[in-house]
Amino acid sequence: MESVYNETYYSACNNDYRKHFRFQVAALLRAIYIKWVFHPQAVLDVGCGMGNLVEMLRKLGIKALGIEVSDYALSQVPKNLREFFKKGSITAIPFEDDAFDVVTSVDVLEHVATVDIPKALQECARVAKRGMFHEIATLEDKRVIGKDPTHVSKYRAQWWFEQFRTQLPDWEVRHGPRIPIFKNGVFVLGSRTEG
């Protein structure tokens, strides 16, 4: 899988996150929102790409780390931040249970094979003490969902909510606000329910 997300992939999909200002702005808005909603001390960004969100979270004083399957994407993380990143997959997150207050993913889950979605959701919940933030491109998001050939799990927002509720019954899952331009698809917030 990692070989698919090489330099050719990023340039072909116009996803060179370090070269486009709009990606920096989007990462900043997400970071501010995550800080405002969850008040986390530690965050793991799964499928962190070139590290934009981790960088912005760290600028806000949050101990953020990122994992990514793509060697190329990790090579694009600024050198002064590389110690906060490691290679890893959403289906086998290389951290202990409850290692982070919050786990995030932005436009990652639609890249995961449908058969692996339950494991990916369970892994995110396993390492998250109290919150999750997932943005997922869905079939409703016509501008984005068909644009990337590596989007292999193309479903409606309702399907994703059913997956979260089925796989994570002890988590509250709700829709967060969507900001056109910067947010796409379903914007899922999850938190552990008391009891």
DOGU-917036 format. One line per 10 residues: number of its first residue (from 1); for each residue x, y negated, z negated of C-alpha. Coordinates in nm, 4 decimals. Layout:
% DOGU-917036
NUM) X,Y,Z | ...;
This chain:
% DOGU-917036
1) 0.0000,0.0000,0.0000 | 0.2754,-0.2449,-0.0906 | 0.4251,-0.2291,0.2618 | 0.0966,-0.3641,0.4033 | 0.1390,-0.6865,0.2032 | 0.4627,-0.7936,0.3673 | 0.5732,-1.1221,0.5223 | 0.3768,-1.0505,0.8405 | 0.0573,-0.9990,0.6398 | 0.0929,-1.3277,0.4534;
11) 0.1686,-1.5319,0.7657 | -0.0987,-1.3624,0.9802 | -0.3684,-1.4287,0.7186 | -0.2417,-1.7848,0.6571 | -0.1933,-1.6917,0.2923 | 0.1443,-1.8442,0.2247 | 0.0245,-1.9700,-0.1132 | 0.3415,-2.1661,-0.1829 | 0.3175,-2.3806,0.1310 | -0.0419,-2.5007,0.1143;
21) -0.1454,-2.7692,-0.1342 | -0.5036,-2.6396,-0.1510 | -0.3824,-2.3159,-0.3105 | -0.1991,-2.5124,-0.5794 | -0.5126,-2.7173,-0.6521 | -0.7274,-2.4033,-0.6635 | -0.4840,-2.2373,-0.9065 | -0.4872,-2.5447,-1.1295 | -0.8694,-2.5530,-1.1372 | -0.8814,-2.1832,-1.2239;
31) -0.6210,-2.2267,-1.4978 | -0.8093,-2.5180,-1.6540 | -1.1326,-2.3211,-1.6405 | -0.9762,-2.0096,-1.7967 | -0.8263,-2.2188,-2.0772 | -1.1576,-2.3994,-2.1358 | -1.3758,-2.0855,-2.1400 | -1.1518,-1.8333,-2.3176 | -0.8961,-2.0360,-2.5158 | -0.6404,-1.7581,-2.4568;
41) -0.2901,-1.7365,-2.5924 | -0.1835,-1.4612,-2.3507 | -0.3126,-1.3885,-1.9985 | -0.2254,-1.1218,-1.7412 | -0.2929,-1.2072,-1.3768 | -0.3326,-0.8801,-1.1869 | -0.2494,-0.8968,-0.8171 | -0.0845,-1.2309,-0.8858 | 0.0484,-1.2807,-0.5328 | 0.3127,-1.5509,-0.5295;
51) 0.2402,-1.6549,-0.8854 | 0.0414,-1.9776,-0.8477 | -0.2110,-1.9036,-1.1240 | 0.0521,-1.7779,-1.3684 | 0.2558,-2.0925,-1.3056 | -0.0420,-2.3201,-1.3749 | -0.1462,-2.1287,-1.6871 | 0.2079,-2.1570,-1.8217 | 0.2036,-2.5334,-1.7555 | -0.1061,-2.5447,-1.9782;
61) 0.0841,-2.3731,-2.2604 | -0.0534,-2.0219,-2.2112 | 0.1770,-1.7189,-2.2212 | 0.0867,-1.5868,-1.8763 | 0.2401,-1.2935,-1.6934 | 0.1673,-1.1479,-1.3517 | 0.1816,-0.8098,-1.1815 | 0.1814,-0.7555,-0.8067 | 0.2251,-0.4602,-0.5674 | 0.3933,-0.6665,-0.2949;
71) 0.7702,-0.7012,-0.3083 | 0.7441,-0.9833,-0.0555 | 0.4949,-1.1819,-0.2658 | 0.7109,-1.1378,-0.5754 | 1.0139,-1.2610,-0.3810 | 0.8281,-1.5882,-0.3182 | 0.7781,-1.6645,-0.6883 | 1.0029,-1.9573,-0.7853 | 1.3291,-1.8293,-0.9353 | 1.2767,-2.0109,-1.2642;
81) 0.9509,-1.8162,-1.3177 | 1.0476,-1.4653,-1.2042 | 1.1032,-1.3363,-1.5575 | 0.7253,-1.3611,-1.6075 | 0.6432,-1.1223,-1.3227 | 0.6766,-0.7536,-1.2606 | 0.5756,-0.4996,-1.0039 | 0.2554,-0.3199,-1.0907 | -0.0826,-0.2021,-0.9697 | -0.4346,-0.2765,-1.0872;
91) -0.5011,0.0979,-1.1121 | -0.2015,0.1581,-1.3435 | -0.1333,-0.1622,-1.5362 | 0.2102,-0.1305,-1.7027 | 0.1114,-0.2737,-2.0424 | -0.0297,-0.1374,-2.3682 | -0.3957,-0.1507,-2.4709 | -0.5183,-0.4962,-2.5770 | -0.1878,-0.6561,-2.4759 | -0.3559,-0.9764,-2.3493;
101) -0.6430,-1.1961,-2.4587 | -0.7621,-1.2273,-2.0991 | -0.7011,-1.0429,-1.7718 | -0.7589,-1.2216,-1.4424 | -0.7715,-1.1303,-1.0757 | -0.8389,-1.3602,-0.7833 | -0.9397,-1.2030,-0.4519 | -0.7898,-0.8677,-0.5503 | -1.0730,-0.6211,-0.6076 | -1.1983,-0.6360,-0.2495;
111) -0.8538,-0.4992,-0.1495 | -0.8953,-0.1917,-0.3730 | -1.0390,0.1263,-0.2175 | -1.3949,0.1901,-0.3357 | -1.2945,0.5208,-0.4946 | -1.0385,0.3332,-0.7092 | -1.2702,0.0524,-0.8263 | -1.3778,0.2314,-1.1496 | -1.0142,0.2902,-1.2501 | -0.9196,-0.0703,-1.1642;
121) -1.2007,-0.2112,-1.3793 | -1.1213,0.0237,-1.6671 | -0.7515,-0.0670,-1.6535 | -0.8275,-0.4397,-1.6658 | -1.0575,-0.3854,-1.9645 | -0.8032,-0.1621,-2.1371 | -0.5371,-0.4335,-2.1572 | -0.7809,-0.7213,-2.2257 | -0.8623,-0.7906,-2.5907 | -1.1611,-1.0120,-2.5283;
131) -1.2028,-1.1527,-2.1801 | -1.1780,-1.1001,-1.8071 | -1.2059,-1.3381,-1.5147 | -1.2479,-1.1931,-1.1648 | -1.3129,-1.3687,-0.8372 | -1.4208,-1.1286,-0.5658 | -1.4973,-1.1962,-0.2009 | -1.8341,-1.0367,-0.1205 | -2.0518,-0.9835,0.1843 | -2.2290,-1.3090,0.1010;
141) -1.9000,-1.4886,0.1595 | -1.9056,-1.4693,0.5371 | -1.6147,-1.7136,0.5830 | -1.3701,-1.4870,0.4007 | -1.4815,-1.1256,0.3751 | -1.4290,-1.0319,0.7410 | -1.1173,-1.2406,0.7930 | -0.8688,-1.0093,0.6207 | -0.8327,-0.6538,0.7561 | -0.7189,-0.5307,0.4139;
151) -1.0581,-0.6085,0.2583 | -1.1674,-0.2465,0.2215 | -1.4390,-0.2837,-0.0435 | -1.6969,-0.5094,0.1190 | -2.0100,-0.5230,-0.0915 | -2.2790,-0.7629,-0.2035 | -2.2390,-0.9442,-0.5334 | -2.5086,-0.7273,-0.6938 | -2.3058,-0.4120,-0.6199 | -2.0067,-0.5587,-0.8032;
161) -2.2176,-0.6511,-1.1043 | -2.3534,-0.2952,-1.1174 | -1.9982,-0.1598,-1.1081 | -1.8904,-0.3813,-1.3967 | -2.1940,-0.2903,-1.6045 | -2.1603,0.0818,-1.5327 | -1.7854,0.1093,-1.5849 | -1.7642,-0.1338,-1.8787 | -2.0805,-0.0844,-2.0875 | -1.9263,-0.2481,-2.3955;
171) -1.8564,-0.5691,-2.2034 | -2.0910,-0.8568,-2.1303 | -2.0676,-0.9486,-1.7621 | -2.2049,-1.2742,-1.6319 | -2.1788,-1.5030,-1.3341 | -1.9691,-1.8127,-1.3805 | -1.9918,-2.1366,-1.1848 | -1.8855,-2.1430,-0.8233 | -1.7025,-2.4373,-0.6758 | -1.7313,-2.4490,-0.2965;
181) -1.3959,-2.4664,-0.1170 | -1.2011,-2.3186,-0.4113 | -1.4214,-2.0295,-0.5207 | -1.5482,-1.7544,-0.2999 | -1.7730,-1.4565,-0.3507 | -1.8772,-1.3478,-0.6950 | -1.7187,-1.5129,-0.9925 | -1.7380,-1.2675,-1.2816 | -1.6730,-1.3419,-1.6455 | -1.6571,-1.0572,-1.8904;
191) -1.6188,-1.0480,-2.2652 | -1.6307,-0.7696,-2.5214 | -1.9640,-0.7436,-2.6955 | -1.9664,-0.7369,-3.0736 | -2.0658,-0.4165,-3.2431;
